Amino acid sequence: MNRLKITQEIFEKHCSSATNSNDTVFMAVEYGFSLSEQRIATFLGLEVFEELPGNILPLFERAVCLDTYAEAIPHLDLVLTSSGFGVVSTSNVAPASADRVNRLSKTLLAALDDTIDDILSLLRFESAWNETATAHSLISSVFWSGRQLRRYGLPLAHRSDLVANAMNISTAESKLREFIGDEIMMKLISSIRTASSTPKELTLLQLIEHVIAANISGCDGREFKTLLNSVARYLLNNIDSFPDFANSSAYAALKIVRYENKKDDTCFFFG
């Protein structure tokens, strides 16, 4: 993969708070570009490309700029200017307050999280990438993007919140696998990773997201059961669209449960 050539113009385009009347901030962080580039390229598995696709390259540049700036901030004496932050060059100028610098760091890291999600979203369409070990590792769950959490009571969520909620997500997905089977869950995650979900699969994924989000929010057992049943009903009502599920032991088990319950029972449940 060709190395990036990040100029001051590119850096300040992605890190507007570093815009200044001189190049002090750019010069102070420039040494870190190559380190950030290698770190992000390795994390995302971009080595599979001789040249990055044109729609991914500017996002990769943005991620490198944000990561470099965020990494450098703890080691810089920043001063707030009329156009952004600069580097203190004289003892006559007081550094920016710790609160302002901390807010800047949080803003940069949040933007970096979102940019990584944006890159992953585009990588899913790349056949050179979407079947690699890295792709399988980064998209191994129905919840693979921090932005998904924003639809379910976490409006300020970013990629780091996926890590914070990893246990609840994993627990819910394990219960889903027990209920509807590994086969359909694996097929759905594969369709996410390869950006090939059918309209019916997208609807099913939304129902599954609701189940997982409910577990994250700490719902009670009855609500969780109700949401699980909505997933089962959708699968059973659209069985022709889900051959992996139709041939699974989970489907056979759900059919038995459906037969043994009275369909007009107000407390009718699958499982």
C-alpha positions in Angstrom: 0.0 0.0 0.0 1.3 3.4 -1.0 2.3 5.7 1.9 0.3 8.8 2.6 1.6 12.3 2.0 -0.1 14.5 4.5 0.4 18.2 4.0 -0.4 21.0 6.4 -3.5 21.7 4.2 -4.7 18.2 4.5 -4.1 18.1 8.3 -5.9 21.3 9.0 -8.8 20.3 6.8 -9.4 17.3 9.0 -8.3 19.0 12.3 -9.7 22.5 11.9 -8.9 23.3 15.6 -5.2 23.1 14.6 -5.6 25.9 12.0 -3.3 28.7 12.8 -1.4 31.6 11.2 1.7 29.5 11.1 2.8 25.9 11.0 3.6 25.4 14.7 1.0 22.7 15.4 1.6 20.8 12.1 5.4 20.8 12.7 4.8 19.6 16.2 2.7 16.6 15.2 4.2 15.7 11.8 6.6 13.1 13.2 3.5 11.0 14.3 1.9 10.6 10.9 3.8 7.5 9.9 3.2 5.8 13.3 -0.6 6.5 13.1 -0.7 5.4 9.5 0.9 2.0 10.3 -1.3 1.5 13.4 -4.6 2.2 11.6 -3.6 0.3 8.5 -2.8 -2.7 10.6 -5.9 -2.5 12.7 -8.1 -2.3 9.6 -6.2 -4.8 7.5 -5.5 -2.3 4.7 -2.3 -4.1 3.6 -4.4 -6.2 1.2 -4.6 -3.2 -1.1 -1.8 -2.1 -3.4 -3.7 1.2 -3.6 -6.5 2.3 -1.4 -9.9 2.7 -3.2 -10.6 6.3 -4.1 -13.6 6.5 -1.7 -11.6 5.2 1.2 -8.4 7.2 0.8 -9.7 10.6 2.1 -11.2 8.8 5.1 -7.9 7.0 5.9 -6.2 10.4 5.7 -8.7 11.8 8.1 -8.3 8.9 10.5 -4.5 9.3 10.5 -4.7 13.1 11.1 -7.1 12.7 13.9 -5.2 9.9 15.5 -1.9 11.7 15.2 -3.3 14.9 16.7 -5.0 13.1 19.6 -1.8 11.2 20.4 0.3 14.3 20.4 -1.9 16.6 22.5 -0.8 15.3 25.9 2.8 16.2 24.9 2.0 19.7 23.6 1.7 23.0 25.4 -1.3 24.3 23.5 -2.6 27.9 23.5 -6.0 29.0 22.4 -5.9 31.6 19.6 -8.5 33.4 17.6 -8.4 30.7 14.9 -7.8 27.6 16.9 -5.1 26.0 19.0 -1.4 26.8 18.7 1.7 25.7 20.4 3.1 27.9 23.2 6.3 29.4 22.0 7.0 32.0 24.7 6.7 32.1 28.5 4.6 35.2 28.2 1.6 33.2 26.9 -0.4 31.0 29.2 -1.3 27.5 27.9 -5.0 26.6 27.3 -6.9 25.3 30.3 -6.8 21.6 31.0 -10.6 21.5 30.6 -10.4 22.9 27.0 -7.6 20.5 26.1 -9.5 17.6 27.5 -12.6 18.6 25.5 -10.5 18.8 22.4 -9.1 15.3 23.0 -12.6 13.9 23.5 -13.8 15.6 20.3 -10.9 14.2 18.3 -11.3 10.7 19.6 -15.1 10.7 18.9 -14.4 11.9 15.3 -11.8 9.2 15.0 -14.2 6.5 16.1 -16.8 7.7 13.6 -14.2 7.8 10.8 -13.1 4.2 11.5 -16.8 3.2 11.3 -17.1 5.0 8.0 -14.1 3.2 6.6 -15.4 -0.2 7.8 -18.7 0.5 6.1 -17.0 1.1 2.8 -14.5 -1.8 3.2 -17.5 -4.2 3.3 -18.0 -3.6 -0.4 -14.4 -4.6 -1.2 -13.9 -8.3 -2.2 -10.2 -8.0 -1.5 -11.0 -7.2 2.1 -14.4 -8.6 3.2 -13.3 -12.2 3.5 -10.0 -11.6 5.2 -9.3 -12.6 8.8 -9.3 -9.0 9.8 -12.8 -8.5 8.3 -14.1 -11.5 10.2 -12.6 -10.1 13.4 -13.9 -6.6 13.0 -17.4 -7.6 11.9 -18.2 -10.6 14.1 -21.3 -9.2 15.6 -24.6 -7.8 14.5 -23.5 -4.6 16.3 -20.3 -3.6 14.5 -20.6 0.2 14.4 -20.9 2.6 17.2 -23.5 4.6 15.3 -25.9 1.7 15.7 -26.1 2.4 19.4 -27.4 5.9 18.7 -30.7 4.4 17.6 -31.3 2.8 20.9 -31.1 5.3 23.7 -27.4 6.2 23.4 -27.5 9.3 21.1 -23.8 10.2 21.8 -22.4 6.7 21.3 -19.3 6.1 19.4 -17.2 3.1 18.5 -15.6 3.0 22.0 -19.1 2.4 23.4 -19.2 -0.9 21.6 -16.3 -2.0 23.7 -18.0 -0.7 26.9 -21.1 -2.7 26.0 -19.4 -5.8 24.6 -20.5 -8.1 27.4 -24.2 -7.3 27.1 -24.0 -7.5 23.3 -22.3 -10.9 23.5 -24.8 -12.2 26.1 -27.8 -11.3 23.9 -26.3 -12.7 20.8 -25.6 -16.0 22.6 -29.2 -16.2 23.6 -30.2 -15.5 20.0 -28.0 -18.3 18.8 -29.6 -20.7 21.2 -33.1 -19.6 20.1 -32.8 -19.3 16.3 -29.6 -21.2 15.7 -26.0 -20.5 14.8 -26.7 -20.9 11.1 -28.9 -17.9 10.6 -26.8 -15.7 12.9 -23.6 -16.6 10.9 -25.4 -15.9 7.6 -26.6 -12.5 8.8 -23.2 -11.5 10.0 -21.7 -12.6 6.8 -24.2 -10.5 4.9 -23.2 -7.5 7.0 -19.5 -8.1 6.4 -20.0 -8.4 2.6 -22.6 -5.7 2.3 -25.0 -8.2 0.7 -28.0 -8.2 3.0 -31.3 -8.8 1.2 -34.3 -6.6 2.2 -35.7 -9.4 4.3 -32.4 -9.9 6.0 -32.2 -6.2 6.8 -35.6 -6.3 8.4 -34.6 -9.3 10.5 -31.4 -7.5 11.5 -33.4 -4.6 12.8 -35.5 -7.0 14.9 -32.3 -8.6 16.2 -30.8 -5.2 17.0 -33.9 -4.4 19.2 -33.3 -7.6 21.1 -29.6 -6.8 21.7 -30.3 -3.1 22.5 -32.9 -4.2 25.1 -30.3 -6.4 26.8 -27.9 -3.4 26.9 -30.5 -1.2 28.5 -31.2 -3.9 31.2 -34.8 -4.9 30.2 -36.6 -7.5 32.2 -37.1 -11.1 31.2 -40.6 -10.7 29.9 -39.7 -7.9 27.5 -36.6 -9.8 26.3 -38.8 -12.9 25.7 -41.3 -10.8 23.7 -38.6 -9.4 21.5 -37.1 -12.8 20.9 -40.6 -14.0 19.9 -40.8 -11.2 17.3 -37.6 -12.5 15.7 -39.0 -16.1 15.7 -42.3 -15.0 14.2 -40.7 -13.1 11.4 -38.5 -16.0 10.5 -41.4 -18.5 10.6 -43.6 -16.2 8.5 -40.8 -15.7 5.9 -39.3 -19.1 6.0 -38.8 -19.3 2.2 -36.4 -16.4 2.4 -34.1 -18.0 5.0 -33.0 -21.5 3.8 -30.2 -21.6 6.4 -32.7 -21.3 9.1 -35.2 -23.7 7.4 -32.6 -26.5 7.5 -31.5 -25.9 11.1 -32.4 -27.8 14.3 -33.5 -24.5 15.8 -36.3 -24.3 13.1 -37.5 -27.8 13.9 -37.5 -27.0 17.6 -39.6 -23.8 17.1 -42.1 -25.6 15.0 -42.6 -28.1 17.8 -43.1 -25.4 20.4 -45.5 -23.6 18.1 -47.6 -26.7 17.6 -47.8 -27.5 21.3 -49.0 -24.0 22.3 -52.5 -22.7 21.7 -52.2 -19.9 19.1 -55.2 -18.0 20.6 -53.6 -18.0 24.1 -52.8 -14.5 25.2 -49.6 -15.8 26.8 -48.5 -17.7 23.7 -44.7 -17.8 23.5 -42.1 -19.5 21.3 -39.5 -21.2 23.5 
